């Protein structure tokens, strides 16, 4: 079975660097996909209230028989749930759907700067951390200005910032900011939803290393220190994606992938999303 390394978050909690994302998996297919992922060796599941499939994740965890401390579960606060009280009650509802008494990581899904409520929301997250309902708390899609504000107005540095990050959007500046502030980088859409896989650089590297373009991208993500959780409902791809711990990309190949950056977003811009 694949050995996935852990990364130590800024409050000491350990997170498996490689997990399984369930965005866009139909609620009634989610338990099956997560069971497949467990069988392939994944022990970290990334879901969200917005995905409407926390029940499926919870069912697969319950059926797996895995001890609670061997599965790392992340969920995210939905956009209409900003605010101190809402952040708390929404996690209680998630926990019921997940059949858990705590999550390992709870994230603010989007900053929604026009609502200007993420600071109060974060204070709700601090309460959840103190109460043990989340072992770690973090954010998603936050820009440096939003992180700066949390630093000024609250007492807890987010453990992670989960951002869109793949070869066409390498996020050099945000990664640097994270490194300087003790925030772990989580890369969402790590293979750009498949968009990058026919790029010549990646096809060539796949041939060089005897791996698929998807494995080359995921290996790059791991080697530069990002936490990733590719999504697939296809059993062969679920196994393929996590099979990236038996080879190493050379430094110039890492540089070649980083050079593909074109600041191309496949998803929304966090500064304007929701406004
Ligand atoms: P990914 O980059 O993981 O790509 C998923 C797509 O690629 C699916 O269409 C899948 O198809 C296909 N695919 C997967 N593996 C392979 C492979 N080996 N070869 C070819 N195609 C493949 O995209 P996601 O957007 O799902 O991102 C991953 C996770 O990140 C999400 O599931 C979610 O947990 C998180 N996320 C977070 C966001 C946020 O705002 N915080 C936003 C978006 C994602 P198929 O399933 O048919 O096999």
Boltz pocket constraint, residues with backbone or C-beta under 6 A from the ligand:
constraints:
  - pocket:
      binder: B
      contacts: [[A, 20], [A, 21], [A, 22], [A, 23], [A, 24], [A, 46], [A, 47], [A, 109], [A, 140], [A, 141], [A, 162], [A, 163], [A, 187], [A, 188], [A, 189], [A, 190], [A, 191], [A, 192], [A, 193], [A, 194], [A, 197], [A, 212], [A, 214], [A, 215], [A, 229], [A, 230], [A, 231], [A, 232], [A, 233], [A, 234], [A, 237], [A, 238], [A, 240], [A, 241], [A, 267]]
      max_distance: 6.0
